[in-house]
């Protein structure tokens, strides 16, 4: 009672640390370079980002924008951040996941298949599998592409 935290709000959650069983969520993040005299109407860039919350999704968006479009957060703006939900969450589906991860010896690309009722559940399985088999944590893994296998 004297800790100052409610029952569902742990100290780790308050500081922004990722809980051990936190489920990944899918966000569509739309951003662009800020308009300038040189480029009055810059192109919008939409990315699908897997992250535990909106704050991490925005951060990952700028991480990829720096590398793919050479746009830094200082000269860019985020137009929208929307969470995307599965259309049929009660049906089990097979998912194909293409991943790039950084190990101690270098960069590796790999393809894995997972079966789950949710896309985010399959991504959770992938992160758990990568952590156990390859000792790769969230910050070292980049999800390149995810598709549903018919």
HELIX and SHEET records of a PDB file:
HELIX    1   1 UNK A   11  UNK A   14  1                                   4    
HELIX    2   2 UNK A   54  UNK A   68  1                                  15    
HELIX    3   3 UNK A   73  UNK A   75  5                                   3    
HELIX    4   4 UNK A  119  UNK A  134  1                                  16    
HELIX    5   5 UNK A  138  UNK A  140  5                                   3    
SHEET    1   A 3 UNK A  45  UNK A  51  0                                        
SHEET    2   A 3 UNK A  25  UNK A  33 -1                                        
SHEET    3   A 3 UNK A  76  UNK A  84 -1                                        
SHEET    1   B 3 UNK A 107  UNK A 116  0                                        
SHEET    2   B 3 UNK A  93  UNK A 102 -1                                        
SHEET    3   B 3 UNK A 141  UNK A 149 -1                                        
END                                                                             
